[in-house]
Amino acid sequence: MQYHQAIRIGQERARKSQMNLFSHAGFAMLTLTVKKSEGTFVPVGEQELVAIAQKPEGWITVIVDEEGYAKAQSKTLNETEAKEIKKKAVVAGIPEYAGKVKLV
């Protein structure tokens, strides 16, 4: 797959995740659209899983693919708020991701 094709497909997938997270968090940013696999760039995965991650400035709720690549993230929150958004997403049917989240 050519790089520009991977970006286009990855953007579509990440935008879908962004809108999904937006419906639970009220705000969501697009993050990763491509990832490197076996030396080549490929789009982020289609699967949507929810997790929280700690950053130096606070906590975020993220939608990741099956390998933990963050496709969308909330704004920085406190830990309780991040967990509440994750809980809403899980109740809505998004499975929880328990692995290591890969952020930008």
N, C-alpha and C positions, 0 to 999 in steps of 0.2 A: 504494500500500500504506500502511495506517495504521501509525503509529509502534509501537503495541503489538504488531501482527502482525509487524513487522520484528524486534522484540526477541525474540519467541517463537521465530521461525524461526532467528534468529541464535544464540540460546542453544542450540538443539538442535544446530546445526552446530558451535558452539564446544565444547560438551560432548563431542561425538564426537572432535574433535581433541584435547581435553584427555585423554581416556582413551587415545587412540592414543599421545600423547607420554608419558603415564604408563607405558605398557608398555615404553618404551625408557629412560626417565630415572628411574623410581621415584618421581617427584614431578612434578606439573604443575598450573599454575594457569590458570583461565579468564581470558582478557583481553578482547578486543573482541568484541562481539556484533552491533553495527551500524556502518555507515559512511555517509558522506554522498555521494550521487551525484546530480548535476544538481539540487542544492538540496533534495533530499529524503533521508530516512533509509531505507536498505535493509539487509537482513541481510548479514553477512559471506558471502563466497562459499563454495560447497560444496567446491571443490578443496582438497586438502591438499598443501602443499609444505613442506619443512623448510629451515631456515636457522639461522645463529647471528648474534647481535648483541652489540655491546659496550655496556655501560651504565657509568656512573661507578663502580659498586661491583664490576664484574666482567663476566663473559660469561653469556649465556643461550642456550639452544636454543629455537627457536620453531617452531610450525606456523602457516603463513600461508595466506591465500587467494591467488588468482591475481593480485591487485593488491598483495600484500605486507602486508595487514592481519593482524596477529598475533591468532590465535584462542586460542592456548594457549602457555604458556611454562614452562620449567624454573625451578628456583630458581637463584640466582646461583652460578656455577661459575668455575673457572679456565678459560683458553682451551683447554687440552688436553682437559679433561673435556667441555666443550661440543662440541668437534669429534668426540669419541668417540661421544657420543649422536647427533649428526647422522649420523655414519657408520653406526651401527646402524639408524637410521631409513631411510637410503638403501638399505642392504642388504635391509631388509624391504619395499622397494618404494615408498617415498615419494620422489617426485622432489625434487631440490634446487632451491631458489629462489636466484637470483643477484642479484635486484634490491634496492632499498632497502626495508628492513623498517619498517613503520609500527607503533610501539608505543603503549601507553597514555600 
